[in-house]
Amino acid sequence: MLAHGKAIKYGDNVDTDVIIPARYLNTSDPEELAKHCMEDLDPLFTKKVNKGDIIVAAKNFGCGSSREHAPIAIKASGISCIIAETFARIFYRNAINIGLPILECPEASRDIQDGDEIKVNFDTGEIFNLTRNKVYQGAPFPDFMQEIIANNGLIGYIKSTRR
Amino acid sequence: MGMTMTQKILADHAGLDKVIPGQLIKAKLDLVLGNDITAPVAIKEFNKIGINEVFDVNKVALVPDHFTPNKDIKSAEQCKIIREFAREKNIVNYFEVGQMGIEHALIPEKGLVVPGDVVIGADSHTCTYGALGAFSTGIGSTDMAAGMATGEAWFKVPEAIKFELKGELNKWVSGKDVILHIIGMIGVDGALYKSMEFTGEGLKALSMDDRFTMANMAIEAGAKNGIFEVDEKTIAYVKEHSTREYKVYKADEDAEYVKTYTIDLGQIKPTVAFPHLPENTRTIDEVGEIAIDQVVIGSCTNGRIEDLRIAASILKGKTVHPRVRTIIIPATQKIYLQALEEGLLKIFIEAGAVVSTPTCGPCLGGHMGILAEGERAVATTNRNFVGRMGHPKSEVYLASPAVAAASAIAGRIISPEEVV
């Protein structure tokens, strides 16, 4: 499985309140949520994001609320993958559970610059920076999580085990 | 190597004799919880699985508390989804407006969590029930859906940080100050993926309400869960509120902790977290001159009866500053009634505060006290992120009920000592 797009870079502690502010949580429609994604941190996000783009952030991405609306909004806005030094644990679960691939890789998180062209191989955990001609090694998912992602999320995985 | 409290509870619920940090396990669940923001998404996912019933009608709790009583048509539609699902699936623990309270104050009060339980809730502050010696953690809507369907959840067994408490709290210092102090010390990712285990002779100084407040904010240090060793106060609370059987787990003598902190409660001063992270803490003597526009006393962190009593003891016979809108929100109907019977509501209203029906409301910028551009609030809530309580250019200062009440009178952030 691969992701390919340009990097959109953020810093430490990007919280779920700025990813999708609570004033928009009176709906759970992904397209509606995507219209306000990152609004309080980066008002230009929805204008600059292209399908396939990759968010590259620093420490503790997705901290705060358990709102699954946060990874849903990111996924619906066209982001194909998030790379960070670390993720807040609920966000990490939520992203995997809805089939939004995320990778922890401190080196990539530090080195990749905004606008760099990035390719990610989820099977190996390799991250290719095509702009800077570099390769970073992220931790590949454990088998159990690979299965969840291969089934497009936890619900698909549960359905597959119930058959 | 022995196991921590959390590891022992998880091992038992996974049917294993032993677990080690990093191990992926499937654990049986004693309660699956959701609210009016997260449950509608969970119900949509649940319906995709293709089973008709939840795993146990007694072990699912649905609490519409965030945007209720419904603030607009869209939130009314979300609540309708939950209400209809609760009826259709015969969910026993659905709490309609009138019965409803802020979930993390309500669930322990209703006796739905006891020591030794494994609880997941589609709300990050589900970690609150660690105060009862349960493993309790926040998850998202899809995990909630899977939990409702299967009665199980997957976990990575966490490492733990131990907080050895000693000494006694000084006057005007509460559990809120202790947890803000700890978050200031270790940072908002200081306990990332880990358990925070609270133990030591200092536990004696902490009431159950203090412990709920502290466990509640474990997530603000990034923790998977916060958990308190069970003592006679815990047992007394559980016996008063629940008839369920419970199991007390104690960490092994040789349990391994990645770090141990000794916290002398007597050294802790009233503490305030400045915008825009709970780790930006200052003690009250370092705050300086911060004029405020609003005070909120309430939330799953500090809307319990002791919180209201402390606020009332400061506001009694005084009036709030004319520039400060003071909003007080008892966390549950029971607490509301208790505050009424104890005369606390009269004190609040005579002081010029408003008293609201239970709701999460302003804490997450939902309703009942949204901030305009440039406004500042002192709140007894748990987060002060950008835009948390309203306009992205507003500010939230996190504090205890005592500091919040004193600040409401003074019109600026101030120590309770200065107004009492």
Interface residues (C-beta under 8 A of the other chain):
Chain A: N13 D15 D17 V18 P21 A22 R23 L25 N26 T27 S28 D40 L41 K59 N60 C63 G64 S65 S66 R67 E68 H69 P71 I72 T86 A88 R89 I90 R93 N94 N97 I98 P142 F144 G153 L154 I155 I158 K159 R162
Chain B: L24 I37 T38 P40 V41 K44 E45 K48 I49 G50 I51 H66 F67 K71 D72 K74 S75 Q78 G121 A122 D123 S124 T126 G138 I139 G140 S141 T142 D143 A145 A146 A149 T150 W154 V188 D189 L192 Y193 I219 G222 K224 L277 L364 G365 G366 R383 F385 V386 G387 R388 P392
